[in-house]
Amino acid sequence: MPATSHALAAALPLRLTQQQAGAELARLTALLVQQPSTPATLDAQALQVFDSSALALLLELRRRLLAQGKTLQIQHWPPRLLALASLYGVSELLHV
């Protein structure tokens, strides 16, 4: 659980593929822009089924948060998602 009780819980779902990406982007953006702190925190622990759309979603969340003056912190990266971020060369952008 987050250390601060005031932070809204934002977490990636179990499944995040191209089919879910649009709805998830809207949901997570709404949650993360409301978090009172920066960086806005996103928990990736539950994510098990995903494709490259997951990285696209994370990069777009990062862009949207930067426009709001916030940064994105992702916790509990699944190993396969870390490998995908490295393969696509976006690890540094996502602060991995």
Secondary structure, DSSP 8 states (H G I E B T S, - for coil): --S-TTS---B--SEESHHHHHHHHHHHHHHHHH-SSSSEEEE-TT--EE-THHHHHHHHHHHHHHHTT--EEEES--HHHHHHHHHTT-TTTTT-
